[in-house]
Amino acid sequence: MSATPSLFLVFFVAIFVIVVGVILFTVIKGIGQWTANNAQPVQQDLVEVVAKRTEVSGGEKSTSTTYYATFEFAGGIRKELHLPGREYGQLAEGDRGRLTHQGTRFLGFARQAREAVTPPPPIAVPPPNLVCAYCGNALPPGTVKCGSCGWTWRPASALDA
């Protein structure tokens, strides 16, 4: 029976060492990334938001969401950055603007206004080659409805088809 407590102790110590090792590895990796980001200059680049994604972790009672956006720089280079939920919610794929970042650290995004697309001017007078959709009478220039039956007009080319 003396072998049982020592076997239990070995497994307990092994699991404890693994858990502590994983925690230390994660902390050291985070400190390394933080140090590397601090060594980088703060940069501002013109980019386009090409993708957004979320990563949900946790269990039944508690979850957390991590937000990411992928930015495309000039020359087609892409970089995925972790960003706060508020910033994530204000971004849309296709947005263009100025990204402020330091290494892999997201610092901000200022959207550029899109060029307004002006619709073509409406046609003031219907073309002369229209016919009534009901009776087939020719449309007199400048009118919209058939004078004899009151139905709307359609292009003559639609009747030929």
C-alpha positions as CSV (number, residue, x, y, z in Angstrom):
1,M,0.0,0.0,0.0
2,S,2.9,2.3,0.3
3,A,3.2,2.5,-3.5
4,T,-0.2,4.1,-3.9
5,P,0.6,7.4,-2.0
6,S,3.9,7.8,-3.9
7,L,2.2,7.2,-7.3
8,F,-0.5,9.7,-6.4
9,L,2.1,12.2,-5.3
10,V,4.0,11.8,-8.6
11,F,0.8,12.4,-10.7
12,F,-0.2,15.4,-8.5
13,V,3.3,17.0,-8.9
14,A,3.4,16.3,-12.6
15,I,0.0,17.9,-13.2
16,F,1.0,20.9,-11.0
17,V,4.2,21.4,-12.9
18,I,2.4,21.2,-16.3
19,V,-0.2,23.8,-15.2
20,V,2.4,26.2,-13.8
21,G,4.5,25.7,-16.9
22,V,1.7,26.6,-19.2
23,I,0.9,29.7,-17.1
24,L,4.5,30.8,-17.1
25,F,4.9,30.2,-20.8
26,T,1.8,32.3,-21.5
27,V,3.0,35.1,-19.3
28,I,6.5,35.1,-20.8
29,K,5.1,35.1,-24.3
30,G,2.8,38.1,-23.5
31,I,5.7,40.0,-22.0
32,G,7.8,39.3,-25.0
33,Q,5.1,40.5,-27.4
34,W,4.5,43.6,-25.2
35,T,8.3,44.4,-25.3
36,A,8.5,43.8,-29.1
37,N,5.5,46.2,-29.6
38,N,7.1,48.9,-27.4
39,A,10.3,48.7,-29.5
40,Q,8.4,49.4,-32.7
41,P,7.6,53.0,-33.8
42,V,4.0,54.2,-33.9
43,Q,2.9,54.0,-37.5
44,Q,0.0,55.4,-39.6
45,D,-0.8,53.7,-42.8
46,L,-3.6,53.9,-45.3
47,V,-5.4,50.6,-45.3
48,E,-8.6,48.8,-46.1
49,V,-10.6,46.5,-43.7
50,V,-10.8,43.2,-45.5
51,A,-12.1,40.9,-42.8
52,K,-13.4,40.8,-39.3
53,R,-13.7,37.9,-36.9
54,T,-14.4,37.1,-33.3
55,E,-13.2,34.4,-31.0
56,V,-15.4,33.3,-28.1
57,S,-14.0,31.4,-25.1
58,G,-15.3,30.2,-21.8
59,G,-18.0,27.9,-20.6
60,E,-21.6,27.8,-19.7
61,K,-21.6,30.4,-17.0
62,S,-19.0,32.9,-18.3
63,T,-17.7,33.7,-21.8
64,S,-15.4,36.3,-23.2
65,T,-15.1,37.5,-26.8
66,T,-11.9,38.6,-28.5
67,Y,-12.2,40.8,-31.6
68,Y,-9.9,40.9,-34.6
69,A,-9.8,42.8,-37.9
70,T,-7.6,42.2,-40.9
71,F,-6.2,45.2,-42.6
72,E,-4.7,45.3,-46.1
73,F,-1.8,47.7,-46.7
74,A,-0.5,49.1,-49.9
75,G,1.1,46.3,-51.9
76,G,-1.4,43.7,-50.7
77,I,0.3,43.0,-47.3
78,R,-2.3,42.0,-44.7
79,K,-2.1,42.2,-41.0
80,E,-4.6,40.9,-38.4
81,L,-4.8,43.0,-35.2
82,H,-6.6,42.4,-31.9
83,L,-8.9,45.4,-31.2
84,P,-11.4,46.5,-28.6
85,G,-15.1,45.5,-29.1
86,R,-16.2,49.2,-29.5
87,E,-13.7,49.7,-32.4
88,Y,-14.7,46.3,-33.9
89,G,-18.4,47.4,-33.9
90,Q,-17.6,50.6,-35.8
91,L,-15.6,48.9,-38.5
92,A,-17.1,47.4,-41.7
93,E,-15.4,45.3,-44.3
94,G,-14.5,47.5,-47.2
95,D,-13.8,50.6,-44.9
96,R,-10.8,52.6,-45.9
97,G,-8.8,54.9,-43.7
98,R,-5.8,55.6,-41.6
99,L,-4.7,52.8,-39.3
100,T,-2.5,53.8,-36.3
101,H,-0.6,50.8,-34.9
102,Q,2.6,49.9,-33.1
103,G,3.8,46.5,-34.1
104,T,0.9,44.2,-33.5
105,R,-0.9,46.7,-31.2
106,F,-4.0,48.4,-32.6
107,L,-4.1,52.1,-31.6
108,G,-6.9,53.5,-33.7
109,F,-8.6,53.7,-37.1
110,A,-9.8,56.9,-38.8
111,R,-12.3,56.2,-41.6
112,Q,-12.0,58.1,-44.8
113,A,-15.3,59.4,-46.3
114,R,-16.3,57.6,-49.4
115,E,-17.0,59.4,-52.6
116,A,-20.6,60.1,-53.1
117,V,-22.1,58.4,-56.1
118,T,-24.5,60.8,-57.9
119,P,-27.4,59.0,-59.6
120,P,-28.0,59.8,-63.2
121,P,-30.5,62.6,-63.8
122,P,-34.1,61.4,-64.4
123,I,-35.4,61.3,-67.9
124,A,-37.7,64.3,-68.2
125,V,-39.6,63.2,-71.3
126,P,-40.3,59.6,-72.4
127,P,-38.7,58.6,-75.7
128,P,-40.9,58.7,-78.8
129,N,-40.6,54.9,-79.4
130,L,-43.0,53.8,-76.7
131,V,-46.3,51.9,-77.1
132,C,-49.2,51.3,-74.7
133,A,-48.9,48.1,-72.7
134,Y,-52.6,47.3,-73.1
135,C,-53.8,48.5,-76.5
136,G,-50.5,48.9,-78.4
137,N,-51.2,52.5,-79.6
138,A,-48.1,54.7,-80.2
139,L,-47.1,57.1,-77.5
140,P,-47.3,60.7,-78.5
141,P,-44.1,62.6,-77.6
142,G,-44.2,63.9,-74.0
143,T,-47.0,61.8,-72.7
144,V,-46.9,59.0,-70.1
145,K,-50.2,57.3,-70.3
146,C,-52.3,56.1,-73.2
147,G,-54.9,58.7,-74.2
148,S,-57.4,56.1,-75.3
149,C,-57.2,53.4,-72.6
150,G,-55.2,55.0,-69.7
151,W,-52.7,52.2,-69.4
152,T,-48.9,52.9,-69.0
153,W,-46.5,52.9,-71.9
154,R,-43.6,50.6,-72.5
155,P,-40.7,50.6,-75.1
156,A,-41.5,49.4,-78.6
157,S,-38.4,47.2,-78.5
158,A,-40.0,45.2,-75.7
159,L,-42.9,44.3,-78.0
160,D,-40.6,43.2,-80.8
161,A,-38.9,40.6,-78.6
